[in-house]
Amino acid sequence: MNAVIFGGDARQLEISRILSKNGYHVWMIGFNHIEKIDHAEQVHVDKLENLPIDLFILPVSGVKEGGEVESPYAGDPLLFTKEIASLLPERCIIISGIHTPELTDIVKREILYLFDREDVAIHNSIPTAEGTLLLAIMHTPITIHRSNVVVVGLGRVGLTTARLFQQTGAFVKTAVREPGKFARAIEMGLEPFYMEELNTHIKNADIIINTVPSLVLTKDVIQNMKKKSLIIDLASQPGGTDFEAAKKAGIQAIHALGLPGKTAPETAGKILGHVIVDAAREWKRERGL
């Protein structure tokens, strides 16, 4: 089995190690600034046409505007184009972290999205929550202990993050939309409220953590926050915060994307590596390949 890792951050180094350990020959494109990778072979994108590829792995952040992919070790911009996509054999499994319009425009075939999987999202919520706690410690003049924290959304990331801040001694409220989530929050010892009441409950918050990928921290909501409040937005682009309104209100707002890759790349890469091995096996079995 052969895998190509096309761009990405430090997580891809651990992914390559896991794949190699599981019998894959791994080529890496976009890692020019790393002199040596023991468990993989570095190649230039021009060599892609001649490689026998079973897995083609894009970064967690997928493909951005203009076909650009995240590639901090490449030196120059790394682009995934329709021409490159046409070189990938039919049997090849194309893997991305998330959906992006640019990727679906380039690739007119089925794609395996890692963050559609429940196991990835749950495992990945742990380094995300820890990274959020680190940001809160670094960017507030108070202890997390006995601070007032509002977590907007109680999905997989919201649950883990709310629990961690609660265990650190914060008073944690959570904004939810569903009665089931409301009940879960009560069971966890949190203080839930419905999203429509956000304006009321946000007034005394020291730290607001958003996990909802749609605009929930609007100008009206932000105007009800304390000037010393800190917003940490964990939602994918474009986030759930009116960042311009926050700036005008003098409220610090951080769009904290890719925290696992920044704060715990080895653990995050290990999670993704094992999932890729399992997911590729499932993919082939389900399709009789």
N, C-alpha and C positions, 0 to 999 in steps of 0.2 A: 504494500500500500504506500502511496506517495502523497505528500501534502505540501501545498505552497501557502506560506503565511505572507500576505500582501499588506505590508504596513502594520502599524500598531505601536503600542507603547511597551513598557517593561513587562506587562502581563504576557505578551507574546513570547518572551524569552522562556518563561515557565511553561507556557503551552507547548512550545517546541520540545522542551525536555520530556514532558508527559507523552507527547506523540511518539517521540523517538523510543522511549521506554516501552511503548506498546507496539513496537514493530514498524512504525512508519519511517520512511526516508523523508526528511524535511528539507525543503528549500525556503529561504527567507529573502524577501525583496523589500528594500527600504530600510536596511539596517547598516548602512555604510559606515556610520560613525562608531560602530562596535568592531574592534579589530578581529576578535575570534569568538565564535560560538561553537562550543565543543560538540553539541548534539545536532547541529544543522549545518547546511551548506548555503552560503550566501551567493545569490546570483543577481544579475541585472535584469530589469524587466524585458529587455530585448531577447533574452534567452527563453522566455516563457513558452513560445511556440513549440519548442523542442522537448518540453518536459512532459512525462507521463503523469497526469494529475488525477488523483482520486478525490482529494479535498482541496478546496480553494477557500482560504480563511481570510476574511476581511476584518478590520478592526471592530471593536465593540461599538464604536460610534457610527459604524456604517459608512456610507458615502455621502459627502457633503456637496455643496454647490460647485458646479464645474467639474464634478467627478473627483474632487480632491479627497484623499483619505488621510486620517491622522498618521503622521510618520515623523515623530520627533528625532529619530535616529538617521533619517535619510539625508539631511542636508538640504536637498532641493525638494520642491513640492512633488508628491507622488499622486498620479492621477489614474483612476480606474475608468476606462473608456469602453465604448461599444466595441471597438476593435479588439481590445483585450478580452472582453467577454466572449467574442466570437471564436477566440482561440481555445476556449475551455471545452474539453470533450463532453459529449452528452452524458456519460456515466459520472462525470465529476459532480460532487456535491458542493454547491456554493453556500458558504456559511457567513452570516453577519450577526452582529450583536442585536441591532435594532433595525426597524423599517425606516427608510427615508425615501422621499419621492424621487430623489436623484437615482438611487439604486434601482428602484422598480422601473424607472425609465430606461436604464442601461441594460438591465437583465430581463429578458422576456421569457423567463422560465421559473420554476419553483425554487425558492430560496429557503434555507433552514435558518430561522431566526432564533438565536439562543435565548433571548430575553422573553420569548413567548412561552418558554418552559418554566413550570412552577419551581422545579428544583434549582434552576439557576437564580431565579428572582429571590428565593428564600435565602439561599447561601450568600448571595451577593449583598443582601440587606445587612449582613453583619459588618463587613468592612465599611459599608456606607454609613451605618449608624455610628461606628467608632470615629470615622472621619468627621462626621457632623459634630460629635462631642468635642473633638479636637479644635474645630473651627470656633465653636461656642466658647471654649476656654480661652482661645487666643484673642478673640475679638470682643470680649466683654470685660468690664472692670470689676465684676462681681463673681462670686463662686457660683457654680451650677447648683450646689446644695442650697435649697430653700429659694431658688429663683423660680419665677413664674414662666412656664413654658407652654406654648400652644403648638400642637402638631396638627397640621391641616391635612386630613386624609388618613384613614387607618387601614391602608392596604398592607402589602407585605413589607415595604420599607417603613411605612408609618408605624406599624406594630412593633417592629424591632427597635426603631428609634425611640418611640415613646417609652418602651420598657427600659431601655438603657438609661435614658434621662431620669426616669422614675427611680431606678436603682441607685443613681448617683445622688439622689436626695432632692430632686426638683419637684415642684408641684406641677403636675402635668395635666393639662386639659387637651381634649382632642375634638376637632370638628369633623363630623361624619354626615353622611346623607341617608344611610340605611338603618332601619331599626336593629338589624342583626349586628351591625358594627357598634351601634349604641350599646347593645347588651354585652358585646365582647369587651368594650371599654370598661363597663361597670365591673365585669368579672375580673379584669386586670387591676382594679383599684384606681383607674383613671377617672377623670371627671369629663364625661362626654357632653357635647351639645350639638345641635343640628347646624348645618352650614349657614342657614338663613340668619342665625344669631351671631355670626362672626363679628359684626361691628360691636356688639355689646361685650363679648368676652375678650376681644383683642386689646382693650383699653389698658389693662394692667400687665400685659405680657412683657417680660424682659427679652424673651427669645421666641421668635415665630419660625417654625420649620414647616415649609410647604412641600408636599409630595404629590400634589394634584397637577397633572399636565394640561391645565387650562386656566384661564385668568380668574383667579379667586381673590388674590390680594390686589384689589382694584384701588384706584385713586381714593374712592370714598372710604374704603376700609383702612388704607394707609393713613388717612387724615385723623383717624381715631386712635392711632398708636402713640405711645410715648416717644419723645425725641431720642431717647437713649436706647430704644428697642433695636434689636438685631434681627434681620430677616436672613434665614438660610434657606434658599430655594433648591430643592433636590430634583425637581421635575426636569424632564428632557426639554430640549429647545422647543419653543422659546421661553419655557418656564411658566410659572403661574403667578408671577409678580409684575406689576407695573413698575419697572425699574426706574423709569424716568420720573414718575410721581414720587417714588421713594427718595430719589436724589434731590428733587426740589423741596421735599419735606425735611431734608437733613437726616434721613434715617438710613443707616448702613444696611445695604442689601447685597448679599453674596449669592451669585448663581453658581452653586457648587456641583459642577458636572464631573463625572468620572472619578469620584472619590476613591473607589477601591483601587484603581490603577495608580493613584497618587499616594495613598497612605498605606496600602498593603498589597503591592503588586505581586509579590510571591504567592500569597494566599489566594488572591483573586485569580491569578493565572492558573494555579493548581486546580481551583474549582472549575474553571472554564475548560482546561485541558481534559480532565476526566469526563466532563459532560460531553465534550466534542467526540471523544472516543465512543461513549455509550450511544450518543445521538446518531453518529454515523452508522453504527452497527444496526440500530433500530430502523433507520432510513432504508438501508439496503435490504433488510429482511422484509420490511413492509412492501417493498417494490419488487421483490424477487430478483434482486441484482446479485 
